[in-house]
Amino acid sequence: MGDALRARVLLTLAFILAAAALPACGQREEPGSGELLVFSAASLQGVLPDVGDLYEAGSGARVSFSFGGSQALAQQIASGAPADVFIAAGEAPMAFLDERGLIGHSAAVLSNSLTVAVRSPNAPGIESFEDLAGPGVSRLAVADPNLAPAGRYAREALQARGIWEALYNRLAFASDVRSALAFVESGNADAAMVYRTDVPSGSRALAALDIVPPGSYGPVVYPAAVMLGSGIREEARRFVELLVSEEAASLFRAHGFDPAE
């Protein structure tokens, strides 16, 4: 074998061995070396980064978040999005994934409730829940029931009080609760039905009206689960276990959330 041919053979073998040492495209390395990707309901956007910092400090692993409407996120995961952990605002999106055999270890983490957000000072003419269908509200923002459980809860409450149909043509549908709140902040809606925790405590720009009748909608429970498609399931499991720890609970309480019962 000539020197030139021998050199080409050795170079080819070197490329083959180097390629074999690399992880397959799309796969992540095992626990301790990958970045944990958490898909989460938009209503947790204010607190989960703090929980992520707590997790990184204790584990050394990196964590990042993708926030949005829970049902929209569930559909993305079902279509192959590479989530390691999913936290939903409501049980329906998690059930959607469970029916498709996509979730592993899971836990109920938090609970929440609905409120009506208005620009501060309080919008005139809204003293009761039924007043949302009155002349004082020309536009009510809600999350789209097809994209976010908050919209389903809002629809339940409005239907239970018999004002869904009367309000329908005045509804502004948003992709999630944060977007619904933005309609109010920008003046494009008079009020929005969002989660209690979405209205910042002590806000000078927004006020929360505690007028949504208890029992007019189902319990708002936030389940979290490890995705079976994750390549770092042990890291994902540790993150879910942190979510139900007392350390994380203190952060959630500080942002107005209640532990799941």
N, C-alpha and C positions, 0 to 999 in steps of 0.2 A: 504494500500500500504506500503510495507516494505521500510526501510530507503535506502537500496541499489537501489531498483527500482525507488524510488522518486528521488534519486540523478542522475540516468541515464536520467530520463525524463527531469529534469531541465537542465542538460548539453546539451541534444539534442535541447531543446528550445533555449538555449543560442546560439548554433551554427546557428540555423535557423535565429534568429534575427540579428546576426552579418552578415550573408551572405546577408540578405535583405538590409542591410545598405550600402553594397558595390556597386559601379557602375558596370553595365553589362560589360562583357569582350569585349574589342574593342571600347567601348564608352568613350568619354572624357567629362569632366565636363563642365558646362556652363561658359560663359565669366568671365574672371578674374582669373580663376584657372587652365586653361589648357595651354599647350604649342602649340603655333601656328606653323604649319609646312607649309613652302612655297616651292613649286616646281618651279624652275626658269631656264630659258635659261642660258647656261654656260657663255654666253658673259656678264652676269651681276655679275659674281662671284667677281669682284674687287670692286664693289660699294654696293651691297645689304647688306653685313654685317654692313656697316655704317648706312644704313637706318634702319636695325634691331635694332641697338643700340639706334637710335633716337626713335623708336617705344617703346622699352622697358623702356626708361627713361620717356616717357610721359604716358604710360599705366600701367606699373608694370607687364605686361604680358611677358612671355618668347616667343622667336621666334627662330626657327631653319630653315635651308635651305637645300634643295637637288637640286644640279645643274646637268644639262645634256643637251643633245639634245632635243629641244622642242617637236618634234614629238614622240620621245621615251618616254618622260615624260608623254605626253598626253595618250599614249597607256597604260602606267602603271596606270594612274588614271582611265582610262576606265576599267581596269582589277581589280580595287578595292583598289589601293594604297591610303592611308589615307591623302591626301593633303587637306589643308584648303584653300590655295590660289595657283593659277597657274599664272605664268608670262611667256608668250611665245614670242619668237623672230620671229614674223610673225603671220598672221591671220589664216593660215590653221590649225595649231594644236588646236587653240581655237574653230574654226568652227567644227572640228572633235568632240570635247566634247559637243559643243552646240547641234549638231545633235542628240546626245545621251541623251539630257536633263540633263546634269550634271553640268551646270554652272548657277550661280545666278547673283548678282550685278557685273558689269564689267565696265572697263574704259580703254581708250587708254592712255598709259603712256608716251612712248618714241618713238623716231625715230633714225635711224642709216643709215650707208651707207657702201658699200664694198670697200676694198682696197686690194692691193697685198703686202704681207709681204715677205721680203727677209732678209738674214743676212746682217748686216752692216759691211763694206761699201756696197753700192748697188751692186746687182749682175750684172756683165757685160752682155751686150747684151739684156737687158730688158729696152727699152726706150718707147715702146708703148704696148698697150694691146695685139695686135696681135703677139708681140714678145714672148708671152708665149708659142706659138706653134713653136717657132724657135729652133735652135740648142743649145741655151744658157740654156734651161730648159729641163733637163732630167726627172724631177719628179715634178709635181705640186700637192700640197696637198689641198683638199677641204673636207668640211664636207659631209658626206653621205646624198644625197638628200632624202633618205627614213627615216632618223633619225633626221635631223636638217634643218630648213628653210634656213640657210646660204648656205647649199649645193644646195638647189633649186634655190636660187638667183644666185649663181655662175654658175649653169647650164644654167639658163636663159641668163645671160650675155654672156657666151661662145657660146651658140647657136645663139644668136642675131648677133654676130660678125662672125659666120660661122667657128669657130675653135674647137667646142666641139668634133666632130668626130676625127679630127686630133690629139687631145690631149688625147683621151679616154684611150689609152693603157699606157699613162704616168701619169695617175691620181693616187694619193694615197688617198683613202677614209678614213676619220676619223669619230669618233662617234659624234664629235661636233667641234666648232671652236677652242676651246682651245687645243684640241688634234691635229687639223690640224696645228696650230702654233707650237706645240711641234715637229712636223716633221721637220720644218725649223730649229728650235733651236738646234736639235740634229744632223743636217746635213743629214737627210734622205730624204729631199726634197729641191729643189732649191728655191721654192717660195710657198706661200699659199694664197688662196683667203679667207679672213676673214673680220670681221667687222672692221671699222676704229678704234673703241674703244679698240680692242684687242691688238693693238700694243702700248706698253707703251710710253707715251710722254717722250722724252729725253733718250730713251733706247740706249745704246752703242752697244748692240748685234743685234738689229733688226731695220729695216727701213721700212717705209710704202711708197709705190709707188702709187701716186694718178693717176692711169692710167685706172681705170675701167670706161667706158663711162657712163655718166649719162643717164638715160632713157633706158638702156639696160636690166634692171631688174625692178621688181615691187617695190613699196614703202616698206621700212623695218619699220614696226610699231610693237611696243611691247604692246599687250593688257594684262591686268591683270583681273582676275575674282575670285569671291568667289565660292568655290565648294559646291554644294548643299548637298553633303554627309558629310560635316563638322559638327561636334557636337558643334562648337564654332563659328557659322556664324557671330555673332555680332562683335566678335574680328576680324574675317577675313575681314569683311566689313570696320572696322576702319583702318586696315592695307592698304587696297586698296585705301581708301580715303587719307591716308598719302602719298601714292605713287604719287598722283597728286597734292600734296600741294607744296607751294613755298619752304618750308624747305627741302623737299626731292629733289625738282628740282635743288636747289643749289648744292647738292651733286652729282646729275647726271651730271650737266654741268661741274663740276670739273673733271669728268672722261670722258668728251668728248661727252656725249649724248645730243641730242636735245629733247625738249618737243615735244610730238605728236601734229600735227596740227589739 
